[in-house]
Amino acid sequence: MSWKIKLNNGRIDAFYDDQLVLEGVELRGYDQKDEIKFLLAPYGKPYPVATPAGEQIVYILKLVPQNTGPTDIIMEIFCGPLRLALRLYPRKPLGFKLSGMVHWGWEPYLCRIEPGQFKDVVQAALGPANSLLCDCLFDKWTDRVLRFNADDIFQIKANPSTGDFWVEAQLFTQFGSIPEILAVEVINHFVTEHRSMPHYVPYDRTHHPLPPSGWESWYCYGRQTSEEILIRITDWLAKHLKPFGCEVVQWDDGYQDENWLEWRRDLFPHGGKWIADYIHSKGFKPGIWVLPQSLGKIDSKLLETKPDWLLRKPDGEVFRGFANYPYVDPTHPEVKKEWFQKIFHTMAREWGIDFFKIDGEGEMQQWYALCRDQLYDPSLTPDEAYRGWLKIIREAIGQERTLLICATQWRAMGFGDCCRTGTDVGEQWPAVEPALRATFSNYWMHTIAWYCDPDVLIVRPPLTLEQARSWASLLGLSGQVLLNSDPVHELPEERVELLRRIFPAQDIRPMDLWSHPPHGPYPQIWDLKVATNWGQWDIVGLFRWFEENAAEVKITTELLGLPTGRYVLYDVWEKSYLGELGNGRTFQIDPGACRVLCIRALTHVPLLLGTNRHITQGYPD
């Protein structure tokens, strides 16, 4: 694989791996008076140059002015195994502009892949958005990055109406310098190798175009969740949050008796199918928590009746993992059929459950490594043993149902629709930190490998309204899995309004494909760039997570990757106009609080400042 070029009517077409990448690249010159359009023509034949990195092909081209202009300018193009460089040789001072269309895979993401200027401004995109801070395109399907560089100014731009990308570059140079007006570099196997995710599979969103949005029971009812509670919650959600995009009602641990198909009759007198049917009847998708790698009770009768089903440690003792549950041997043929396949086929195909959260996944490979010699089939690696039963579950429930992996298990890529990317949160403000750590460390893989789940959203007291608003804003601006876990029917109206303003989760993707330090301090600026065929705007969250964070947060056009111009500000939560951005604005923020601003370019036509519906300010409306 290497770069190649062809001249097409005086313009450059560049190919990588025989795929057209740069199309119709043209050059223009300019001085203080005139603009000169150049066509490119061969200046001798291309020739190879051997290098330690592989062979490069060098093309020497002449810039031919279309009317009057200099006739002695040469361009050299270096086509290497990974890098393509366009280098100019002018004879006198002259400015140059380059432009051309860019093609990169099936689903290119405009992004940046490593910290650089303004690295503590988190960027995300809703639609084909632009940012002057981005220098890359990433295609998740081929796992390739196309990184741009130049010795002066360049920009990659998306056309929101067509989804096409353009690159533009500009420089001023003179005799004696040989600048690169543009260079592009291919980074192969970006997630697999550069992010060390050997099981990476690009997430196909055909069946689930948006992350799940709904409610779950654990953080308000724990193991006492009952049929009665779910009926009450479902009825309330149907009236108050379903019109705003709530779609999932999920219950957690505590329902099971001897196994995952036998339920506690004191909590669920009508059983699993009945409650699933009830939730369906209200227009929701029923969801369930399962720990499939284990028995349903710590003292299950299966310990005596099926001893050969159990996972055993090197000393022969039954292995007990999450919450002291006894684990099963995933390589045993009967376990595969009578346990994994039967449980999930019954729940999905017979009971009608649509959403599955499987827990305790984060350390599975460690337990299978520890117990490998005691497995029914010790020839399987820990990864093969784990992924084997995930495959059984995926086939049993089908692609149309949602599978959430909990928690942080990269070996589940290719099977999970969603993944918990951190530890449990809580209802006190310091307990929001696991969600911050999960988001800022792992958001880069959201929509790429799966939908990221930083755990639930809680908005009830003892959280202050400002703290609840900050937590809700983080979920609303990131577009991650959105599951509330409050006794919603008891919430004050102002807390319910927080939920209405962020439901449902939107099709938001990361623009920064790296991990922020998990220990903090966490970024205080989140810039969601929204692009539609009728407008572009930014929703900027300014946060002061904790007392130790800066009390003043300043924003400028440069920091937000915006072109120079006039912009107006609207406070999303306060519903107030704040005037122009100008040369920058500084905001004072209290600990635990936030400001969410809608920033729009000032034009000479009537302008929508904001709405009182969704935090994205018009996108889903």
N, C-alpha and C positions, 0 to 999 in steps of 0.2 A: 504494500500500500504506500502510495506517495502522491504528491501534488503534481498536477499537469495543468497546462493552460492552452487555450486556443484563442486566436483572434477572430472576432466576428464583427465585420463592418467597422473595423477600427476600434473596437472595444474588447475588453478581456472577459473571457469566460474561464473560470478556474474550477478544476475538478479534484475531488479527493476520493480515492477508492472508486474511481469511475463515476462518482455521483457529482452532479452539478452543485457547486456550493456558492460561488460568486458569479453573478450573471450581469452582463452588460456594464462592466466597470468602465467608466469614462473619466477623462481628465480635462480640467479647464484651468487656464492660467489667468492671472489678474495682476494688474499694477494699479497705479493711482488713477488711470484714465479708462482702461479698457478691460474687457473679459475676452479671453481667447479660448476657443474650443479646439481641442486637439483630437486627432485620430492617431492610433498607434499602428506602426508598420514594422515588419521584421528588419533588423539591422544585422544581417548575417544569420547563420544557422545556430540553433541551440546546441549546447555541448555539455557533457557530463563532467562533474568534479567529484572525485572520491574523497570521502571524509570518514573519520572514525564512527560517526553516527549513521553512515549510509550515504549512498550516492545522491548528489544534488544535480539537477539540470538547470543550467543558466540560460536564460533568454535575454538577448539584448534587443531593445526596441527603440525606434525613433519616434519622437512626438512630431506629428505633422499638423501645422496650424491650418484651420479651415479657411481662414481669410489671411489677414496679415498677422505676423507674429514671429518669434524666434524659431529658427529651423535647426538649431544646433543642440537641442536638449535630448538627452538619452535617458531611458529607463532600463534598469536591469531587474529581472524577476528571478528569484532563487526558489526553485521547487524542490524541497527536501522531503524526507520520509514523513515528517510531521509538520514542518513549518513552511509557510509561503511568505516571502518578503518582496515588497515593491520598493525599489530604491531609485532615487532621482539623481541625475548629474546635470545641473543647470550651469550655464555659462555666465549668467548675470543675475542680479537680484530679481526674484519673481515669486509671486504667490501662486499656490496650486490648490485646487479643490478636486477631490475624488468622490465619486458616488457610484453605487451599484446595489443590486438586489442580492439578498442572502437567503439561501435555502439550507436547512439543517435538520434532517430527519423528519419524523412524522409529527412530533409535538414539541417544537423548540421552546424552551423557557429562556427569557432574558434574565440574566443573573450575574452575580459575582461569586467566585469560588474560594476566595481567601480574604482575610481582613486587610483592609487598605485604608484609604481616606474615609473618615467618618464611619469607622467600623462599629461604633456603638449605636448607630442608627439602624434599627432593624427594618428591612424593606420586605414588603409582601405585595402581591399583585392580584387584583380581581379584574380579569379581562386582560387583553394585550397591552399592558401598560408600559410606559417608558421611564427610564431613569438615567441621568447623566453619570451616575455612579457605577453603572453596570458595564462590564467589558466582555461578557461571555454569553454564548447561547449553549444550553444543555438540552440534549434529547434523551429522555429517559429510556426510550425503546432500544436505542443502540448503545446506551451508556457512554456517550461521547460528549465532550465539551469542545466548543470552538471558541478559543480565546483570541481577542483582538488586541493589537498594540500599535502604537505609532510614536514617532518622535515629536509630535506636536498634538494637535487637537483631533479627536475622532469621536463618533457617536454611533451606536446601533439604535435604530428606531423601528418601532412596530407601527403598522398601519391598522388602527382598530377596526376599520371597515372591512379589510380584506384578510387580516392576520399575517400579511407579508412583513418581512424585515428588510430594512435598508441600512447600509453602512455609509457614512459620510466622514471624510477626513479633510483636514486643511492644514497647510503649513506655508511658511515664508522662508525661502532659502536663497543661497547665492553660491557663486563659484568657490570651490575649496571645501565645501561640505557635501556629504553624500547621505542625506537623511532617508529614513524609511517613512514614506508617507502612509504606509499601512503594512502591517504584518498580521498573519493569522496562524494560529497553532492548534493542532488537534491533540486533545488529551483523551486517549482511549481508556476504556474500563474505569471510568471515573469513580463510580460507587463501589464496584467490585474490588478494585485494587487501591485506589487513592483514598477511599474511605474504609477499606478493609472489611467489606461485607461480601464474603464469598458466595452466600446464598441469595444474592440480590436478584429479584425478579421485578420488572416494572409493573406497577399496579394498573390493571385494566379497570377503568371506572364505568364500563358499559352498563353494568347492572346496578351500580350505585354512584350516580353522577355527583352526588353531594354527600358530605359526612352525615352520620346520624345525628338527629336532634330529638331530645326526649327527656325522660325522667327516669331516675333509678332510686331504689329503696334504701340502700345500705347506710348512708350517712344520716338518715333520720330515724329509721326503724330497726336497723341491724337484723339480727336473727329472729326478731319477733314480727317480721312482715307477715301479714295474713291475707287471706282472701277478702275479708271485710275491709282492710286498709286499702288494698288494691282497687276494690270497687269504688270506694270513696274518692281516691286519688284520680282514677280514670274518669269518673263522672265530672270532677272539677276541671281536669285538663281538657275534656271535650268541650266544655263551655268557654273556658278562659284562655287556653293556650293553643288548642288545635287550630283555630283560625289564623294563628300567627306562625304555624309551621311545625308545631310539636307533633312527632310521629311515633315515638317509641315509648312503651311503658315496660320497664325492666325490673324484675325482682331479684334479690340476691340470696346469699347463703341462709339456710335455716329451714327451708321448705322440705328437705329430703328426710327420709326415714332410713330404711336399710340400704337403699341405693337411690340413684337419681331418678328412677321411674316409680319408686314407692314413696308416697308423701305422708307427712304428718297430718293426720285427720283433724287434730285440734286446731291447726292453723288453716288448712285447706280442705274443708270437709267434702268438697266436690271434685278435688283432684286437679291435675295439670291441664287436661284438655278443656275442662269447663272454664277455668279462668282465662285460658287463651282465647276461647270462643267469645267470652264476655268482652275482653279487650278489643278483639276484632270487631265486635258488634258496634263499638263506639268509634270505629274508624282508625284505630291505632294498630301498630305492630307489637305483638307481645314479645318480650325479651326475657331471657333467663340466664342466671349465673350457674356455671357448672365447673367442678374440679375433676375433669374426666380421667386424669392420670391416677386418681385415688378412689377408694371406696367412699361411700356417702356418710359413714359413721366411723368413729375411731374404734368402736367395739363391734363392728359389723359381724353378722353370722358367717359371712363369706370367709372370714379368717379361718374358720374351722371347716366349712364345706368345700372351699376352693383354695386350698393351701398352695397348689401349684400355679395359681394365677398371680401370686404376690411377688413383688420385687424384693430381693433379699440382699443384705449387705454381705461383705466378705466373711463375716462371722456367722452367717446363716440366719441372723435375725431379720424380721420383716422391716423393710425401710419405711420410715414415717417421715413425711415432709411437711408441706403446708398445713398449719394448724393441727399437727400430729395425726393427720389422716394417713392410713396405710396405703401405700402405692401399689399399683398393679404392674406386671411385667408386660410391656407393650409389644414384645416380640412373640408372645405365646399365641398360637393360632386361635384358641378359644377366646382369649381376651380380645383379640382383634374383631372377631365376629360377634360374640355374645356380650361384649362390653361396649367397646367404642362404636361399632356399627349399629348395634341394636338400640343403644341409648339415643343416638342422634337421629337415626332414621325414625324412631318412634316420636320423638319430640317435634321433629320438623314435618314429617310426612303425615303422621297420624294426628298429632295434637295441633299442628299449625303454628308452631312457634317460629318467629321470623328473625330473631336477633339472639345471638349466642355470645356470651362473655365467658371465656374459659380462663381460669385464674391459676396463679402459682407457677407461671411458665418461665420466669426469669432464670431459674437455675437448673432447668431440666437436664441439660447436657452434663452438668457436674454430677448429678445423681446417677445418670446412666454410665458415666465414666467410672464412678466409684463401684457400681454394682455390675459392671460389664461381664465379668467372668461368671456371674451367677445368672445371667440372662438365659432364657430358653434358646435364643440364637445369639451367642456371643460374637459371631462373625461380624455383626453390624456395629458400625461406629456409633458413638453417642448421638451424633447428628442424624444418622440414618434411622436409629431407633426412634428418635423424637419426631422427625419429619414423616416417618412412616405412619404414625397414628394421626398426625395432622391431616395427611392425605385421606385417610379413611373418613375422618369427620367432614372434610370438605366435600367429598363425594356423597356422603350421606345426606347433607343438608342442601347441596346444590349451590350454584353460583348466585342464585337470586336472593339467598338469605345472607345476612350479615354475620361475620365471624370476627369478634374482637379478641385479640390476644392480650393477656394481662399477666405479666408486665415485661416490657423492655427485652424482647427476645428476638434478636436478629435472625435466628435460625428458622423463624416462622415465616420469613419472607416468601411470598408466592402462595401462601395459604390464607393469611389473615387479610381482611378488609381494613381493619383498624388495629392499632397497637397502643396499649398504655405505655407511655414513655417515661414514667417516673413512679414514685411511691405515693402512698395514700396522703390525702389532704385532711383538713379538719375544719371545724367551725370557728376556731379562734384565728385572728389575723396572722400570727406567725406561721400557722399551719398552711398558709397559701404558698409558702416557699417551695414545697415539692412541685407545685404546678409551674412556678417560675423556672425552677431548675430544669424540669422536663421540657418546657417550651424553648428556652434559650439554648439548651444543649442539643435538642433533637428535632427541632422544627424543620431543619433542612431536608428531612426525608418525607415531609407531609405532601401527599398527593403523588409522590415519586415511588415510594415502596408501599405505602398504605396511607390511611388517614391517621394522623397522630392524635392520641388521647392523653392530655395532661392530667387526667382525672376530672371528677365532677366539678360543677360550679355550685357554690353555696352562697346564698344572699341573705339569710336570716340573721337576726341578732343572736349572739352578742356582736357580730360584725356591725360597725357603724355603716350608715348609708354610703359614706364616701368609700370605705373599704369594699363594700359590696359592689359599688359602681366600678371601681378599679378592676376587680376580678372579672366582672361581667364584660368590661371593655376589652380586656385581654382576650377573652374567648371570642367576642364579636369581631375583633380586628384580625384575628389569626385564622378563623375559619376551621378550627380543629373540632374534633368530636365534642358535641354540646349536650351533656346530660346534666340536668339539675337534680340535686338531691336534698330538697327541702320538703317539709310538710306544707305543700303549696297552698292548701286551703286555709292555713292559719297565717299566711304572710300578710303584712300590711300592704295596702295598695301601691305604695311607692316602691316596694320591693318587687311586686308583680310586674310593675311597669318596666323595671330593669330587664326582666325576662322577655317581655314583649318586644323590646327594642333590639334584641340580639337574635331572636328566633326568626327563621331557621339559620343554621350554619350555611355560609355562602361558599362559592367555588373559589376560595382564596388559596394561593400557592406561595411558597417562599421565593424570594429573589436572592437570598443570601445562603449559599450552600456550604456553610461551615458551622461548627459548634462553638458557642460562646462558653467561657469557663463555667463549670457547674457550681462553683463556690460563690459566684458573684464578685463584685457588685454587678447587678443585672442592668441591662440597657434601660434607659429612661425614655427613649423616643422610639415609637413604633409607627412607621410610615406605610400605611396601606394605600397603594396607588390603584385607582379605579379607572378603567377605560371601557367605554361603550362606543357604538357607532354614532351616538348623539352627544358625546362629551367626555372629558377627562377631568379628574379631580383627585385630591389626596385627602384621606382621613388620617389625621396625625394624632396619636395618643401620647400625651406627656404624663409620665408617671413618677411619683416619688414612693417607691415601694416601702421603704423603711426610714427611720429617723436619720440613719447615717448617709442616705443618698442626698445629692445636691438639692437644695431648696429652690434654686433658680434654674430654669431650663430655657435655653435660647434656641430659636429656630431661624434659619435663613434659607433663601432659595438654594444656595450652594450646598448646604448641609442636607437638604432634601432632594438633591439631584434634579432641580427644576431649572428650566431655561430662564434667563434674565427676563424680567417683565413685571407687570403689576398683578398682585394677587390680593383677594379679599378673604377674610376669616369669619367663620361662623362657629359659635360654641354649640356643639351637638347636644350636650346634656342640659345646658342652661337655656338653650333656644334663643341665643342673642347674637346680634351682629357686632363684630369686634373691630371693624375697620380694615385697613390695608396692612399687609405684611411689611412692605417697604424694604428697608435695609436689614430687617430682622426684628423679632419681637421676643421679649423675655417674660416668662410667666413664673410667678411665685406659687409653689405647690406645698401643701401640708403633708406630713407623713401619712402614708396610706391612701392619699387622694390622687386624683388625675384630672386632666383637662383633655377633652377630645374635640379636635378642631377640624372643620371641613374647609379646605383651602381650594379656591377656584381662581383660574386666571380671569382677570377683568377684561371684558370684551365690550364691544359697542352694540350689543344686543341684550335684551332682557335676560337676566341671569337668575337661575334657581340657586338660592343660598343654602337651603337645607329643608329637611322634612322632619316630622315627628314620628315617623314609622321606624325604619331600620337604621342601625348605626352607620351603615354604608351610605346613607343619604341619597337614596334614589335608585340604587342598582336593582333591588328586587321589586321595586314598586311599579 
